[in-house]
Amino acid sequence: MARESRRSIPIAMTIAGSDSGGGAGIEADLKTFAALSVHGTVAITSITAQNTYSVKAVFDLPPDIVYKQIEAVYEDMGIDAAKTGMLSNREIIETVANAVKSFGFPLVVDPVMIAKSGAPLLREDAIDILIKKLLPLAIVVTPNRMEAERITGIEIRSIDDARKAARIIVEDIGSRAAIVKGGHIESDEAIDILYIDGRYREFRAPRISNGCTHGTGCSFSAAIAAEIAKGRSIEDAIETAKRFITMAIMYGLKVGRGHCPVNPIAWLEIPAERYRVLEDMYRAIDIIERNGELFSRYIPEVQMNIAMAIDSRYARDINDVAAVKGRIVRYGNTVKAVGPVEFGASRHVAKAVLTAMSIDPSIRAAIVLKYDEKIIEVAKSLGYTAVFIDRREEPQEIKSIEGASIPWIVRKAYEEIGKIPDIVYDHGDIGKEPVIRIFGRSATDVAIKTLRILTQIHMPQNL
């Protein structure tokens, strides 16, 4: 039974402390395991009372309880790979080392010594035991700059120094591989240095400003363990883990008053969000095409488009906004979407959506129609808010910047009524066609809202 479980669902284990704030430790590890499609198991070593800015208390579990947790999981499900995090005392380290020898699972060691808040998480008298007894059992060790300095005794100020430290961990201490993380090393990029099989490899990613970093080391090492549990090579596992943690930092959770936590679930949520947006967009297009006779009367000269962004937590630019490639055009007495729905297919409507969403995260979609005073009149009668923007008032410095006009129009409309209106319209300007923009919570919301207005206009009593 246990062998079959390992074949069908990889089993990964985190041997680490619990973070009551949910940003690091086993909490971050389990999120990472789930995001990477492995079953996560735990052997809790310590319970911490901590948040994003401090560690208030630490309670270490008895070493025999740590061992029993590992043993219980191994005997039932097996362990395809494990990672360590906080191992706060020498007795726990020795116990974990004995467990690894007894059960023989691949081990990734994150040599946690200090919390992000600066609180010590590994007692000074335990560091030598970590180096002598646990690191030689590791297939990968993942120290940051400060941890690598303490382990190797060399000062690390450059990539070359990181190379020396990684080699010492492998050749002198006996780990299978070592990757010295570059988050604390001065560089335009975050460059991690791997030493394995007598050679070096660099893993690079953009250095993220204003990202969330609490739990970075935990999630990175957990991602490596998860991929190794799937049977991936060490280098392939690290490559995936690097992309994973870069995304988790970039889309971190802005909670707490200290170092905000990474977001491992972004790995799952962003693809899921993009899929949901595409589904919603195609439903909206279906509504528009099925009512093409109505919509065809309001196709602008620049053609019609509808766009929807992924959730505001993840939307950064027009590549996070889906629209119709080639737009929606008049087709006889009806309308037709010329091309498929794609992310990045619109600039103008996408910018309107992104600007509106930056003010009100619930507004995620918009459509552009030909200007017609009847639309405004009927929309107001139906209870929708509509704001007129006089483009002649647009500052010259805005006009001179490519792509700045649409954000200015949306922000100006917000300033008029203190919220994003349902409709923002203008009478155009030199070389600019008069248009109506209808905003909503989703593409289908916008399509239904627009259809309601157009249907009302063309009811017999209104013709």
Summary of the structure (lengths in Angstrom):
residues: 463
radius of gyration: 28.0
end to end distance: 73.0
largest distance: 88.6
contacts: 1690
relative contact order: 0.09
helix: 45%
strand: 22%
